[in-house]
């Protein structure tokens, strides 16, 4: 009888300990879940702040140019303080290159996915030609590119970042390469030439709208593309 009572008490204490352990585990799981949720919300707020700062920087750089743009103007345009800016970016140069690199990365990624939907290099080449002609309308691109080039001329140390951007364009051209092109010209050189001409023509239209029509720009870009890429169109 004594043994039975003693065993029952021990079992009860064990059950109580197990229950307490289970409750502690559940409480810890709830706390972990709440912590993870709080971190997730914080990450969302941080990303939203970065996106607003980048959108504001794009407008300020296009309006005032890189050199004249001020961090205070970017922060104010986004609705934040200078401190919020430095919590997300190291400098004006940092947000400028982040903006440019994100744009190029998104464009190249979208273009690469589009080209993969076409079978054969000839079909991809035609798709790339159309994209090249259409992208020359993008005022944002030409303004950011112009600001970058002016900055790179004054600060040669940043050219390594330009090299990384050009590598992506070179990979795109490799997807449509047929080998039928002027001898001695690399994909890197072709990508540079195509970008330079499209930006120059668009810039000319922005400065002197009556000199070139949009149709004329598209026709000339298409002819230039054909001469370098030589697709069957």
N, C-alpha and C positions, 0 to 999 in steps of 0.2 A: 504493500500500500504506500509506504514511504517512498519507495523507488518510483512508483507510478506518479506520485504528486511531484517529486523532484524533477522527473522527466518532463512532466507537463509544464512546470514553471520554466524549465530550460527552453522548451519548444516555444513557449509564449514570448520569452525574451528574444529568442532568435527571430521569431516572426516580427516582433516590434522593430528589431534592428533592420531586418530586410525591408520593412515598410518605410522606415525612416530613410534608408539608403535609396529606395525607389523614389520617394518624394524629393530627396535632394537631387537625384539625377534629373527628374522632371523639371525641377526649379532651375537647375543649371542649364538644361536644354533650352528652357524658355528665355533665360538671360542671354545665352549664346545667340538664339534666334533674334532677340531684340537688338543685340549688338550688331549682328550681321545686317539687319534691316536698317539700323541707323547709319552704318558705314555705307550701305548701298545708296541711301538718300543723300548722304554727304557727297558721294562720288557723282551722283546725278546733278547736284547743285554745282559742284566744281566744273563738270563738263559743260553745263549750261552757261556758266560764267565765261569759260574759255571761248565758247562758240559766239557769245555776244561780243566779247573783246575782239575776236578775229573779224567778225562782220563789221564792227566799227572801224577797225584798222584798215580794212579794205577800202572803205569809203574815204577815210582820211588820207591814205596814201594816194589814192586816185585823184583826190581833190587838191592836195597840197604838195604832193611829192614826198619822197622819203626824208630828205634832209630837213625840210621845213615842218614835217609832221612832229607833233609833240605828244609825249605820253599822256599828259593831262587831257589833251583833246580826245585821244582814243578812249581813255577811261571814262570821261564825261559823256561821250557819245554813247557808250555802252551802258551808262547809268551806274558806274562804279567809281571808287576812289583810286588814287595812285597806288595805295597799298594793295588793293585788290589786283591791280595790274601786276605788281611784282610778286604776288602770291602765285601767279600763273605763268609769267614769262620773265626771263632774266633781263631783257633789254628791248629797245625798239627794233634792233637788228634781229633779235630772236623771234619776235612775233611776225616780222616781215618775212623771214625765211620759212617760218612755220606755215604762214598763209600761202606762199608760193609753192612750197613743197606739197602741201595738202591738195592744192588745186591740180598740180601736175600728176600726183599719184592717183587722184580720183579720175582724172581724164584718161590717163594711160590705162588704168584698170578697166574702165568702162569700154575703152576702145579695144583693148585686148579681148575682152569677153565678146564684144560684137564681132570681131574678126574670126573668132573661133566658131561662130555660127555659120560661117561660109566655108564651103569645101573647096580646096584647091587654092594655089597661090594667085591665080588670075582673078578669081572671084574676090579674094581678100584684097587684092591690089585695087580693084574697082571700088570696094567699100572704103578703103583707106583714102583713095582719091576724093571721094565724095565728102568724107569727114574733113579732109584738109581744106577743101574749098569752103565748106560751111564754117569751119572754126575761125576763118579769117574775119568773120563778122563780130567776133567776141571782143568788144571794146575793153572789158575788164582785163583780158589776157594781155593785150598789147600795152596797156597802161602799166600793169605790174611788171611785165618783161622790160619795158623801157626804164622803169625806176630801178629794177635790178641791175641792168647793164650800166646805167650811169653810176650806180653805187659800186659795182665791181671794177669800173675803170679807176675810181678814186681809192678803192680798197682791194688791191689784188689778192690779199690773203683769203678772201671769200670764194675765190674761183673754184676751189675744191668742191664746194657744195654744188656749183653749176655742173661740174663733171658728173656728179651722181645723178643729177636730173637728166643729163644728156644720155646716160647709159640706158635709161628706160625707153627713150625715143629710139635708140639704136636697136633695141630688142624688138620693138614693133616693126621696124623696117625689115628686120631679118625674117619676120613671119611672111612677108610678101615678096621677098627677094627671088628673082627669076634668073639672075645672072646677066640679063640683057640690059646693060647700062654702060655709060662711057667708061673706058678702061682707066684704072688708077684712082677711081673715086670710091671711097668707103661709105658704108652706111652712116657712119658718124658725120662725115662731111655732107652727105645728102640731107640728113636730118637737120643739120645746122643751116644749110642753104634754104631749105623749104621754110623753116621757121623764120629766118631772117627776111625772106621776101614777103611772106604773108603779113608779118608785123609791119614792115616798111610800107606796104600798100595800104594797110588799114590806117596806119598813122597819117599817111598822106591824105586819105579821105577825111580824117578827123580835122586836119588842119585846113584843107582846101576841099570842102564837100563837092564843089562843082567841077573839079578837075577829072575825077573818075567816078563812074557809076558803079553800083554794086555788081551789076552784071559784067562789066568790063573787068573788074577785079577777079571775079570768079573764073572768067574765061582765061585770063592770063595765068592765074594760079594753076588751072587745070593743064594748060599747055606746058608750063614749067614742070609740073609733076610728071607729065607724060615723058618729057625729055630726059628726066633723071631716072624714073622708075621703069619706063617703057612697058606699061601693061598692054594687054590686048583689049582695047575698048572700041 
